């Protein structure tokens, strides 16, 4: 007996993958934290968006058009706020992007023909804004563990690129409706948009914080190193050498600043100017120094030493160890045991 083949559009696969990502995120993250709630919301919104795209373009259910239109401006706004929440607590003034959603909904209801253009600008605008935030680098993620900062920064760049790509695709869809009567729209929506949605959703799974306390007022940076910078570095080094603070894998820039009773930006500027490093590089240098001592004086495994010295993953440990020493941990330990020079 032959069974009819069921048509499964690509956006449906995206929806299923994003649903799995939602379940994984729920199991692995502390959902009491507001940033984690926002990142979960991003993934869930994208899964719902993919489902509506499937119903409209895959199975020709025209009723899905209106919920799709009202859902469309939400993902870029929520993803922007989610990444923003890794730098500061979201107070009322930080929620201005929600006004963009409200304006887009009004345009969709009153002048539907203009809605596509406004949604396109929303994706392009928030993609550019997120890229600008990503340019602050790892030191801008004051509430995230320093070991995760590099990965989250790369995710921000990929997400901003995917948001802007979605805006360009929306422009191509609009042009295709005008010039070709929408002949290529299913392909653009089914393939290009699905890939953009997947990138944004999977990148959202990297968002992580360890605390969400109030933001501290940050002074404007000064170009030249100061004597105060040297004093801050000395105080940080004392915290690492006497209290082994660098061994805390949940360590954040915010926690360092609080221990010194200083603004976040003041601490990161001191490290940037005095050492020419990011905060995560500065901390990881101490972690690698600690790991070298353990590699030389103990017989513990490399994995155990990486965890003991403050790294959350062996891959991050290996990458930073190679950056600092120019060798892998195993080769460094082998060279020491043979009495080879550094």
SETORTOR-277284 format. One line per 10 residues: number of its first residue (from 1); their letters; for each residue x, y, z of C-alpha. Coordinates in Angstrom, 3 decimals, padded with zeros to 6 digits. Layout:
BEGIN
NUM) A) X Y Z ~ ...
END
This chain:
BEGIN
1) XXXXXXXXXX) 000.000 000.000 000.000 ~ 001.382 003.393 -001.000 ~ 001.077 006.331 001.364 ~ 000.977 009.944 000.080 ~ 004.158 011.934 000.700 ~ 003.661 014.683 003.270 ~ 005.147 018.043 002.252 ~ 007.420 019.381 005.010 ~ 008.647 022.939 004.231 ~ 012.048 024.139 005.443
11) XXXXXXXXXX) 010.556 026.680 007.902 ~ 008.926 023.741 009.711 ~ 012.361 022.201 010.285 ~ 013.486 025.562 011.658 ~ 010.478 025.576 013.961 ~ 011.281 022.085 015.282 ~ 014.949 022.923 015.876 ~ 014.014 026.114 017.703 ~ 011.513 024.220 019.865 ~ 014.324 021.840 020.839
21) XXXXXXXXXX) 016.508 024.867 021.592 ~ 013.714 026.207 023.845 ~ 013.623 022.951 025.810 ~ 017.421 022.885 026.142 ~ 017.475 026.503 027.306 ~ 014.798 025.823 029.920 ~ 016.773 022.872 031.286 ~ 020.170 024.576 031.415 ~ 019.536 028.204 032.399 ~ 018.202 029.886 035.515
31) XXXXXXXXXX) 014.860 031.190 034.288 ~ 014.510 033.517 037.283 ~ 016.991 035.826 035.575 ~ 015.389 038.480 033.352 ~ 017.989 038.184 030.542 ~ 017.373 034.430 030.345 ~ 013.640 035.079 030.113 ~ 014.237 037.485 027.240 ~ 016.495 035.085 025.334 ~ 013.954 032.307 025.830
41) XXXXXXXXXX) 011.309 034.701 024.491 ~ 013.443 035.341 021.400 ~ 013.741 031.630 020.611 ~ 010.034 031.036 021.256 ~ 008.992 033.987 019.065 ~ 011.173 032.736 016.216 ~ 009.741 029.225 016.528 ~ 006.206 030.648 016.343 ~ 007.200 032.860 013.418 ~ 008.582 029.828 011.547
51) XXXXXXXXXX) 005.354 027.923 012.220 ~ 003.218 030.763 010.835 ~ 005.470 031.030 007.753 ~ 005.000 027.280 007.233 ~ 001.233 027.570 007.453 ~ 001.042 030.562 005.129 ~ 003.621 029.737 002.451 ~ 004.010 025.978 002.867 ~ 000.361 025.004 003.184 ~ -001.277 028.120 001.661
61) XXXXXXXXXX) -003.348 028.972 004.760 ~ -004.006 032.655 004.178 ~ -005.371 033.277 007.687 ~ -001.777 033.018 009.001 ~ -000.969 036.274 007.216 ~ -002.276 038.595 009.936 ~ -000.687 036.972 012.995 ~ 002.571 036.818 010.996 ~ 002.362 040.543 010.278 ~ 001.814 041.469 013.930
71) XXXXXXXXXX) 004.517 039.065 015.145 ~ 007.119 040.270 012.614 ~ 008.456 043.379 014.457 ~ 008.858 041.589 017.807 ~ 011.995 039.399 017.267 ~ 014.480 042.212 016.426 ~ 013.245 044.320 019.351 ~ 013.271 041.493 021.906 ~ 016.677 040.212 020.775 ~ 018.109 043.747 021.073
81) XXXXXXXXXX) 016.727 044.067 024.607 ~ 017.986 040.589 025.518 ~ 021.590 041.388 024.573 ~ 021.257 044.825 026.162 ~ 020.248 043.147 029.431 ~ 023.691 041.522 029.583 ~ 025.171 044.994 030.125 ~ 022.683 046.722 032.396 ~ 019.403 046.308 034.194 ~ 016.528 047.212 031.879
91) XXXXXXXXXX) 014.848 050.217 033.455 ~ 011.930 052.061 031.923 ~ 014.116 054.309 029.764 ~ 015.799 051.216 028.301 ~ 012.470 049.902 026.998 ~ 012.063 052.510 024.251 ~ 012.348 049.832 021.493 ~ 008.884 048.594 022.493 ~ 007.504 051.873 021.115 ~ 008.758 050.784 017.676
101) XXXXXXXXXX) 006.653 047.634 017.959 ~ 003.598 049.701 018.889 ~ 004.094 052.063 015.935 ~ 004.542 049.135 013.545 ~ 001.321 047.530 014.791 ~ -000.529 050.807 014.258 ~ 000.790 051.076 010.711 ~ -000.122 047.422 010.037 ~ -003.690 048.050 011.203 ~ -004.210 051.440 009.539
111) XXXXXXXXXX) -002.041 051.314 006.399 ~ -001.065 047.673 005.672 ~ 000.718 048.609 002.448 ~ 003.321 050.527 004.458 ~ 003.846 047.816 007.068 ~ 006.382 045.785 005.068 ~ 008.649 048.786 004.652 ~ 008.490 049.611 008.342 ~ 009.253 046.021 009.355 ~ 012.218 046.015 006.984
121) XXXXXXXXXX) 013.561 049.191 008.596 ~ 013.035 047.659 012.060 ~ 015.261 044.689 011.219 ~ 017.924 046.853 009.601 ~ 017.846 049.422 012.408 ~ 018.089 047.019 015.326 ~ 020.637 044.900 013.480 ~ 022.829 047.989 013.158 ~ 022.223 048.997 016.790 ~ 023.203 045.518 017.993
131) XXXXXXXXXX) 026.376 045.625 015.897 ~ 027.274 048.958 017.485 ~ 026.830 047.417 020.933 ~ 028.939 044.424 019.912 ~ 031.803 046.791 019.030 ~ 032.177 047.522 022.752 ~ 033.604 044.019 022.931 ~ 033.730 041.658 025.858 ~ 034.038 044.430 028.432 ~ 030.514 045.568 027.626
141) XXXXXXXXXX) 029.022 042.317 028.949 ~ 029.438 043.223 032.598 ~ 026.832 040.756 033.891 ~ 028.019 037.701 031.938 ~ 030.788 035.339 033.073 ~ 034.105 036.524 031.640 ~ 034.714 033.080 030.169 ~ 031.534 033.374 028.078 ~ 032.064 036.973 026.955 ~ 033.949 036.170 023.751
151) XXXXXXXXXX) 031.367 033.621 022.632 ~ 028.482 035.983 023.387 ~ 030.180 038.829 021.511 ~ 030.574 036.620 018.437 ~ 026.905 035.625 018.765 ~ 025.947 039.313 018.844 ~ 027.830 039.965 015.610 ~ 026.214 036.954 013.894 ~ 022.785 037.998 015.163 ~ 023.201 041.568 013.927
161) XXXXXXXXXX) 024.253 040.238 010.511 ~ 021.233 037.905 010.419 ~ 018.860 040.732 011.406 ~ 020.198 042.989 008.666 ~ 020.071 040.084 006.200 ~ 016.396 039.618 007.128 ~ 015.828 043.292 006.390 ~ 017.465 042.917 002.976 ~ 015.380 039.799 002.280 ~ 012.223 041.724 003.214
171) XXXXXXXXXX) 013.247 044.373 000.679 ~ 013.784 041.655 -001.942 ~ 010.351 040.176 -001.162 ~ 008.717 043.594 -001.535 ~ 010.527 044.169 -004.831 ~ 009.502 040.721 -006.078 ~ 005.846 041.469 -005.349 ~ 006.113 044.720 -007.314 ~ 008.177 043.441 -010.252 ~ 007.398 039.716 -010.491
181) XXXXXXXXXX) 004.028 039.407 -008.804 ~ 005.566 037.515 -005.877 ~ 006.854 034.614 -007.989 ~ 010.047 034.132 -005.923 ~ 008.571 034.917 -002.514 ~ 008.137 031.268 -001.382 ~ 011.802 030.597 -002.124 ~ 012.986 033.745 -000.347 ~ 010.816 033.052 002.675 ~ 011.395 029.312 002.755
191) XXXXXXXXXX) 015.176 029.292 002.435 ~ 016.741 032.698 003.104 ~ 014.465 033.760 005.951 ~ 014.576 030.320 007.559 ~ 018.369 030.420 007.698 ~ 018.347 033.912 009.217 ~ 015.805 032.848 011.834 ~ 017.875 029.786 012.740 ~ 021.045 031.845 013.159 ~ 019.305 034.353 015.434
201) XXXXXXXXXX) 017.590 031.651 017.476 ~ 020.647 029.454 017.969 ~ 022.818 032.454 018.824 ~ 020.248 033.402 021.478 ~ 021.051 030.171 023.334 ~ 024.492 031.623 024.213 ~ 023.028 034.491 026.264 ~ 023.942 034.005 029.921 ~ 024.296 036.072 033.087 ~ 025.194 035.281 036.674
211) XXXXXXXXXX) 023.572 038.321 038.264 ~ 021.273 041.196 037.319 ~ 021.964 043.944 039.818 ~ 021.485 047.655 039.179 ~ 023.632 049.479 036.700 ~ 026.408 051.702 037.999 ~ 026.933 055.157 036.570 ~ 029.957 055.017 034.302 ~ 032.416 057.892 033.851 ~ 033.735 058.919 030.489
221) XXXXXXXXXX) 036.968 057.121 029.568 ~ 040.300 058.954 029.582 ~ 042.906 058.214 026.922 ~ 046.187 058.208 028.854 ~ 046.979 055.773 031.718 ~ 046.863 057.343 035.146 ~ 048.355 056.603 038.553 ~ 044.897 055.521 039.661 ~ 044.901 052.924 036.863 ~ 048.075 051.401 038.299
231) XXXXXXXXXX) 046.511 051.332 041.770 ~ 043.425 049.544 040.420 ~ 045.611 046.941 038.693 ~ 047.569 046.421 041.906 ~ 044.353 045.912 043.886 ~ 043.057 043.424 041.320 ~ 046.297 041.448 041.358 ~ 046.105 041.288 045.142 ~ 042.570 039.891 044.936 ~ 043.783 037.201 042.552
241) XXXXXXXXXX) 046.955 036.250 044.428 ~ 045.551 036.287 047.961 ~ 041.907 035.268 047.447 ~ 042.235 033.346 044.159 ~ 039.223 035.254 042.867 ~ 040.159 034.377 039.280 ~ 039.291 030.718 039.992 ~ 035.584 031.591 040.116 ~ 034.264 030.534 036.708 ~ 031.186 032.722 037.272
251) XXXXXXXXXX) 033.362 035.823 037.706 ~ 032.031 038.934 035.948 ~ 033.255 042.480 035.422 ~ 030.410 043.630 037.689 ~ 031.670 041.443 040.550 ~ 035.223 042.717 040.143 ~ 033.979 046.301 040.177 ~ 031.881 045.712 043.269 ~ 034.831 044.208 045.147 ~ 036.773 047.383 044.399
261) XXXXXXXXXX) 033.764 049.668 045.019 ~ 034.272 051.222 041.605 ~ 032.150 051.673 038.465 ~ 032.384 048.904 035.854 ~ 033.787 051.230 033.215 ~ 036.448 052.540 035.595 ~ 037.837 049.029 036.118 ~ 037.710 048.040 032.439 ~ 039.311 051.359 031.377 ~ 042.154 050.857 033.853
271) XXXXXXXXXX) 042.886 047.402 032.454 ~ 042.532 048.567 028.850 ~ 044.861 051.530 029.291 ~ 047.431 050.110 031.703 ~ 047.725 046.608 030.233 ~ 046.327 047.001 026.718 ~ 043.984 044.068 027.336 ~ 040.311 043.342 027.719 ~ 039.097 042.374 031.173 ~ 038.633 038.730 030.149
281) XXXXXXXXXX) 042.192 038.560 028.770 ~ 043.546 040.098 031.971 ~ 041.693 037.576 034.142 ~ 042.558 034.661 031.858 ~ 046.258 035.546 032.072 ~ 046.046 034.914 035.818 ~ 044.096 031.735 035.244 ~ 046.736 030.457 032.828 ~ 049.527 031.376 035.251 ~ 047.691 029.423 037.920
291) XXXXXXXXXX) 047.156 026.507 035.529 ~ 050.874 026.449 034.631 ~ 051.765 026.131 038.297 ~ 049.311 023.249 038.678 ~ 050.544 021.534 035.521 ~ 054.109 021.703 036.779 ~ 053.543 020.744 040.410 ~ 050.659 018.245 040.292 ~ 049.699 015.138 038.339 ~ 046.067 016.227 037.938
301) XXXXXXXXXX) 044.495 015.852 034.510 ~ 044.406 018.812 032.162 ~ 040.595 018.858 032.360 ~ 040.696 018.999 036.161 ~ 043.294 021.779 036.101 ~ 041.289 023.799 033.572 ~ 038.236 023.649 035.828 ~ 040.280 024.341 038.980 ~ 041.850 027.455 037.470 ~ 038.475 028.983 036.576
311) XXXXXXXXXX) 037.666 027.897 033.015 ~ 034.160 026.636 032.312 ~ 035.231 024.495 029.340 ~ 038.370 022.710 028.209 ~ 038.128 024.203 024.723 ~ 038.251 027.742 026.115 ~ 041.149 026.741 028.373 ~ 043.118 025.304 025.449 ~ 042.513 028.413 023.335 ~ 043.597 030.814 026.073
321) XXXXXXXXXX) 046.558 028.652 027.077 ~ 047.807 028.721 023.492 ~ 047.298 032.501 023.336 ~ 049.361 033.093 026.471 ~ 052.086 030.441 026.160 ~ 052.123 029.622 022.451 ~ 051.749 025.911 023.282 ~ 049.066 023.406 024.141 ~ 048.787 022.458 027.837 ~ 050.048 018.919 027.195
331) XXXXXXXXXX) 053.115 020.097 025.268 ~ 053.862 022.745 027.894 ~ 053.699 020.143 030.689 ~ 055.828 017.696 028.697 ~ 058.454 020.369 028.044 ~ 058.616 021.264 031.735 ~ 059.055 017.675 032.757 ~ 061.936 017.307 030.324 ~ 063.500 020.485 031.623 ~ 062.989 022.346 028.336
341) XX) 063.183 026.169 028.390 ~ 059.977 028.234 028.185
END
